[in-house]
């Protein structure tokens, strides 16, 4: 089976290791390919995305590493791009898309706090609660509905090759402290979002990043969402959203077992000629 991981972060953003260290770790894990998907630039103050002035250096370095490790592993140049409420992908990101081998479209940002400061659903619990209070009058239900609407909007407007961590909104919802995933309104949000994604060619990732960093005990997306994805015949791939070399293949064996148990029989992966599928 072609082993790969297209969701990895480096010291260009909030990752702990260099791109070359991530590639070397992937080789040690027996991967046939690796995608470097440093967080793309966002035009507000933050400590997690690549800086505008580092973009060209990033592009050049990944190209150099492609050549250096040719014959050992196939390296793809990607980014994880943020879909911003009211903006979508900004002009800088839209221009970057055409220069990448692939990209992951994700929703992290949900609104503004003080000034131009944006709040994200995965920053910390204090930021999340402040954002819900200021942007949605304290309504967690409205926040969740808006989150899934943004993902659906992104899918329809741009058809990202990969959509990142579909239910990231649950990151701080351990033991259903914020909302109950079994409630009908929540399932409706998910189903409506998936119906939009189904109309596109986007791949949904099974993402182990929340587990590797100790936030949640299961993957993104939850088992019941994976069952819906299977029913709708939406393609999947397994990624670890790795921010360090130790989590390059975090729980991959378990994830392949999980999706097989849910009757998935194939997964997507990237080749030099575009995306393909393989039996699992």
Beta strands, then each sheet from edge to edge (+ up, - down):
strand 1: 33-36
strand 2: 74-82
strand 3: 102-106
strand 4: 109-112
strand 5: 118-120
strand 6: 162-163
strand 7: 203-207
strand 8: 236-239
strand 9: 266-271
strand 10: 274-279
sheet 1: 1+ 2+ 3+ 6+ 7+ 8+
sheet 2: 4+ 5-
sheet 3: 9+ 10-
end
